[in-house]
Amino acid sequence: MFDAARPRTATPRRYLMCPPTHFAVTYAINPWMDPSVPVDAELAMRQWTTLRDTYRALGHRVELIEPIAGLPDMVFAANGGLVVDGRALGARFHGPERAPEADAYVAWLASHVDARAHRPVRVMEAEGDLLAIGEVVLAGHGFRTERAAHEEVAEVLDREVVSLQLVDPRYYHLDTCLAVLDDTTIAWLPAAFAPPAQAELRRRFPDGIEASAADAAALGLNAVSDGRHVVLAAEATALADALEVRGFTPVPVELSELRKAGGGPKCCTMELRAAASDTSVPGDIPDTEEQAA
């Protein structure tokens, strides 16, 4: 059961991001995308920069991959890879529009994280559908990642993989309808999952925070948590309130332009999780107010 007195502890993270230098909506591969709706590229860059600076202000390390012209969705770095215990898994994209991103991301991971970075055989869109929590990987399927890919993930990462079927095309990736808050806590939208997946998540996370339909529609669940601070869409106000009740500190950001392609904070952020033996990571993050001082 949830313990209201248990303190939430922030730990420093290492993130990979890609500037939205070439961001645009020139095709439609999910229900959020409409090429007829104008995109303000300068505003997209300002909003993305605020997100990057927010992570840095919270004490996290942000690394950047060079954006490539002609790849407007490369800004959504989460889809490019999954790193667990220092082991890197690349991506194999569902559609041809994003396929060239895979080579760029796996090359970066091989150079900066894991020289053995794995190139998937099966279609899988990395942290879009693969979310590490505790000792397991929650794995979505139904729209952009093959169910059969989950076996490959388990073999490469040597982790238990929990398969979860997605059923609502608006929530085409797992990270649009489920947020990992700490090693034992999630926030999620039950209606986005098939009944067996709902039952499995309720069994594993009986104290999970259920988001409202309105907050999910604002991509409020496409959030990034360091165990205490939760960076999420500014419009997801009810979810922010629920997080505070549970002892988390919501950190709202505005990403309206990137949301036109179906992306939020998590889509823009790949977490680079070090091996357990790596002692280079500093200790707990102090309160934001203390950092500012």
Residue, then its C-alpha position, 0 to 999 in steps of 0.5 A: m500500500f502507498d505510504a504517505a510518509r515515505p519520502r521521494t528521493a531524486t537521483p541524478r540521471r544521464y539523458l540523451m536529447c536531440p535538438p529540433t533543428h529540423f522538426a516539422v510535421t511533413y507526414a502523418i504516422n500517428p493520430w496527432m500528426d496533421p501536415s496541414v497544421p502549421v508548426d512554429a519551428e522557433l517556438a519548438m526550439r525554445q520549448w525544447t531548450t527549456l526542457r533541456d535546461t530544466y533537466r540541467a537545473l534539476g542536476h541531470r546530465v544532458e548529452l546531445i546527438e547531432p540532428i540530421a536534415g530530412l529526419p524531422d522526428m529525430v528530436f524524439a530521442a526516446n525512440g532511438g534506444l533503450v539503455v539498461d545497466g550500461r547495455a544499449l539496445g537500438a531501434r528498428f522503426h515501424g515506418p520508413e519515414r523514421a527508419p534512417e534514425a536507427d543508424a544514427y542512434v545506434a552509432w551514437l550509443a556504440s560510441h558513447v555508452d556501449a560498444r556492443a550496442h545491439r541492432p534489433v532484428r525485430v521492429m521495436e521503437a525502444e523507449g517509446d514502447l520499452l520502459a525500465i522499472g525496477e528489475v523488469v521492462l514494461a513492453g508495449h505492443g499493438f501499434r509500433t513494436e512487434r510482440a515478438a520483439h519482446e523476446e529479443v529485448a529479454e535476451v539482449l538485456d537479460r531482464e524480465v519483459v512484461s508484454l502489454q497490449l495497447v488498444d487506443p491509436r492515440y496512445y500508440h507508444l507505451d510512453t504516451c499512456l504510462a509513466v515510470l515514477d520510481d522503481t515501484t510506482i507508475a502513472w497510467l491510463p487504464a483505457a489505453f490497455a487491453p483488459p489482460a494488460q490492465a489486470e497485469l499492471r494492477r497486480r504489479f502496481p496496485d498503487g498506480i496513479e490513474a490519470s484522467a482522460a483529459d490529462a492523458a490527452a494532453l500527453g501528461l503521461n509522457a513524463v520524465s521522473d528522477g524519483r522525486h521530480v516529475v517533468l510533465a506537460a503543463e496542461a496535465t494539472a489534475l495529474a500534477d495534483a495527484l503526484e503532489v499528493r503522493g509526495f512527488t514534485p511536479v515540474p510542468v513544461e510547455l511543449s505545445e509545438l512538439r505535441k503536434a507530432g505526438g511528443g512530450p517530455k519523455c519522447c524527447t528524452m532517452e535515459l542512459r542508465a549506467a551499469a551497477s558497477d559504475t560509481s561515477v554517478p553522484g549521490d542524491i539530488p538536493d532540493t531544487e531550491e537548494q540548488a538555486a541558492 
